[in-house]
Amino acid sequence: MDLLTQILLSFCLATDAFAVSVSNGICSMKITGKDVIATALTFGLFQSTMPVLGYILGNGFSNIISKYQHFAALFILSAIGLNMIADAIKEIRNPEVINGSVNVFSARNLIMQGIATSIDALAAGISLLAIEASIAATSFIIGSITFICCAIGVYIGRRFGMLLGIRAKFAGGVLLILIGIKIFAENTAL
């Protein structure tokens, strides 16, 4: 696999993580450099590790992974999105609750999002085995591009969040659910 193909594959795999990063940026009232790094690092690590795992597991599990990946992504992203929408409704009804709301950059939340958005990278790892690609180089490129895209995504989301004000978390929750539906629809339409 040539470098251009690896880069294009990386951008394709990073799109869902980028969209979730934008959503996280939209939903947060305050973003620190630590939040940006935690988001980018979590998504980058999951996106780079999952192809290696898929490569190792090989074709034995490819049918199971491709058969259920969209269900897992839909469930996890929808659960997080619904939780964010519920928090947003509480905040809209009781503005004094805003400072006590859930941290979208918590380790638990980022790990769940990282898993949900990298399941397709697991399946890509199986494909990389089939074409005998260099898994080390490819996974490094995937992780690096995802890291950069997600860091930028958080900042883009924050800009939208400032425009949306208190309704930003609601919009971010809806966006997460839509991303889950998109992943589900793309994989069931095949």
C-alpha positions as CSV (number, residue, x, y, z in Angstrom):
1,M,0.0,0.0,0.0
2,D,1.5,3.3,-1.0
3,L,1.7,6.4,1.2
4,L,-1.1,8.3,-0.6
5,T,-3.5,5.3,-0.1
6,Q,-2.5,5.1,3.6
7,I,-3.2,8.8,4.1
8,L,-6.6,8.6,2.3
9,L,-7.6,5.6,4.4
10,S,-6.6,7.5,7.5
11,F,-8.8,10.5,6.7
12,C,-11.7,8.1,5.9
13,L,-11.3,6.3,9.2
14,A,-10.9,9.6,11.1
15,T,-14.2,11.2,9.9
16,D,-16.4,9.7,12.7
17,A,-13.9,10.6,15.4
18,F,-13.6,14.1,14.0
19,A,-17.4,14.5,14.0
20,V,-17.6,13.4,17.6
21,S,-14.7,15.7,18.6
22,V,-16.7,18.6,17.0
23,S,-19.7,17.5,19.1
24,N,-17.6,17.5,22.2
25,G,-16.4,21.0,21.5
26,I,-19.9,22.1,20.9
27,C,-21.1,20.7,24.2
28,S,-18.4,22.1,26.5
29,M,-18.7,25.4,28.2
30,K,-14.9,25.5,28.8
31,I,-12.2,23.8,26.9
32,T,-8.6,23.5,28.1
33,G,-5.5,22.3,26.3
34,K,-5.7,19.2,28.4
35,D,-9.2,18.5,27.0
36,V,-8.0,18.9,23.5
37,I,-5.0,16.6,24.0
38,A,-7.1,14.0,25.9
39,T,-9.6,13.9,23.1
40,A,-7.1,13.8,20.2
41,L,-4.9,11.2,22.1
42,T,-7.8,8.9,23.0
43,F,-9.2,8.9,19.4
44,G,-5.8,8.7,17.9
45,L,-4.8,5.7,20.1
46,F,-8.0,3.8,19.4
47,Q,-7.9,4.5,15.7
48,S,-4.2,3.3,15.5
49,T,-4.7,0.3,17.9
50,M,-7.8,-1.2,16.3
51,P,-6.3,-1.9,12.9
52,V,-3.5,-3.7,14.6
53,L,-6.0,-5.7,16.6
54,G,-7.9,-6.5,13.4
55,Y,-4.7,-7.5,11.7
56,I,-3.9,-9.9,14.5
57,L,-7.3,-11.4,14.8
58,G,-7.4,-12.0,11.0
59,N,-10.1,-13.3,8.9
60,G,-11.5,-15.6,11.6
61,F,-13.5,-12.8,13.2
62,S,-14.1,-10.6,10.1
63,N,-17.7,-11.8,9.7
64,I,-18.6,-11.1,13.3
65,I,-16.9,-7.7,13.4
66,S,-18.5,-6.5,10.1
67,K,-21.8,-8.0,11.1
68,Y,-22.2,-6.2,14.4
69,Q,-19.9,-3.1,14.3
70,H,-22.7,-0.7,13.3
71,F,-25.0,-1.9,16.1
72,A,-22.3,-1.2,18.7
73,A,-21.5,2.2,17.3
74,L,-25.2,3.1,17.1
75,F,-25.9,2.0,20.7
76,I,-22.8,3.7,22.3
77,L,-23.1,7.0,20.5
78,S,-26.9,7.1,20.9
79,A,-26.6,6.4,24.7
80,I,-24.0,9.2,25.1
81,G,-26.1,11.5,22.9
82,L,-29.3,10.9,24.8
83,N,-27.5,11.6,28.1
84,M,-26.2,14.9,26.7
85,I,-29.7,15.8,25.5
86,A,-31.1,15.0,28.9
87,D,-28.4,17.2,30.5
88,A,-29.2,20.0,28.1
89,I,-32.9,19.9,28.9
90,K,-32.1,20.1,32.6
91,E,-29.8,23.0,32.0
92,I,-32.3,24.9,29.9
93,R,-35.0,24.4,32.6
94,N,-32.5,25.2,35.4
95,P,-29.7,27.4,34.2
96,E,-28.0,27.3,37.6
97,V,-27.2,23.6,37.0
98,I,-24.8,24.4,34.2
99,N,-21.6,24.3,36.3
100,G,-22.6,20.8,37.7
101,S,-23.2,19.2,34.3
102,V,-21.4,16.1,33.0
103,N,-17.9,16.6,31.6
104,V,-17.8,15.5,28.0
105,F,-14.1,15.2,28.3
106,S,-14.1,12.6,31.1
107,A,-12.0,9.5,30.6
108,R,-15.0,7.3,30.6
109,N,-16.9,9.3,28.0
110,L,-13.8,9.6,25.7
111,I,-13.1,5.9,26.0
112,M,-16.7,4.9,25.1
113,Q,-16.5,7.4,22.1
114,G,-13.1,6.1,21.1
115,I,-14.4,2.5,21.0
116,A,-17.6,3.5,19.1
117,T,-15.7,5.4,16.4
118,S,-12.9,3.0,15.9
119,I,-14.7,-0.3,15.3
120,D,-14.5,0.3,11.5
121,A,-10.7,0.6,12.0
122,L,-10.8,-2.9,13.4
123,A,-12.4,-4.1,10.2
124,A,-9.9,-2.1,8.2
125,G,-7.1,-4.0,10.0
126,I,-8.5,-7.3,8.7
127,S,-8.5,-5.8,5.1
128,L,-4.9,-4.7,5.6
129,L,-4.0,-8.3,6.4
130,A,-5.6,-9.5,3.2
131,I,-3.5,-7.1,1.1
132,E,-0.4,-7.7,3.1
133,A,0.1,-4.0,4.0
134,S,2.6,-2.8,6.5
135,I,0.4,-2.6,9.6
136,A,3.0,-0.7,11.7
137,A,3.3,2.2,9.2
138,T,-0.4,2.3,8.4
139,S,-1.6,2.3,12.0
140,F,0.9,5.0,12.8
141,I,-0.4,7.2,10.0
142,I,-4.0,6.5,10.9
143,G,-3.4,7.4,14.6
144,S,-1.5,10.6,13.7
145,I,-4.0,11.9,11.2
146,T,-6.9,11.1,13.6
147,F,-5.0,13.0,16.4
148,I,-4.7,16.1,14.3
149,C,-8.2,16.0,12.9
150,C,-9.7,15.5,16.4
151,A,-7.7,18.3,17.9
152,I,-8.9,20.7,15.2
153,G,-12.5,19.2,15.6
154,V,-12.7,20.2,19.3
155,Y,-11.8,23.8,18.4
156,I,-14.2,23.9,15.5
157,G,-16.9,22.6,17.8
158,R,-16.2,25.2,20.4
159,R,-16.7,27.9,17.9
160,F,-20.1,26.5,17.1
161,G,-20.8,26.0,20.8
162,M,-20.2,29.7,21.5
163,L,-22.7,30.6,18.7
164,L,-25.4,28.2,20.0
165,G,-25.0,29.1,23.7
166,I,-26.9,27.0,26.2
167,R,-28.5,24.8,23.5
168,A,-25.1,23.6,22.3
169,K,-25.1,20.5,24.4
170,F,-28.5,19.6,23.0
171,A,-27.2,20.1,19.4
172,G,-24.1,18.0,20.3
173,G,-26.2,15.2,21.6
174,V,-28.4,15.2,18.5
175,L,-25.2,15.2,16.4
176,L,-23.8,12.1,18.2
177,I,-27.1,10.2,17.7
178,L,-27.0,11.2,14.0
179,I,-23.4,10.0,13.7
180,G,-24.5,6.6,15.2
181,I,-27.4,6.4,12.8
182,K,-25.1,7.3,9.9
183,I,-22.7,4.5,10.8
184,F,-25.6,2.1,11.2
185,A,-27.2,3.1,7.9
186,E,-23.9,2.9,5.9
187,N,-23.3,-0.7,7.2
188,T,-26.8,-2.0,6.8
189,A,-27.3,-0.6,3.3
190,L,-24.5,-2.9,2.0
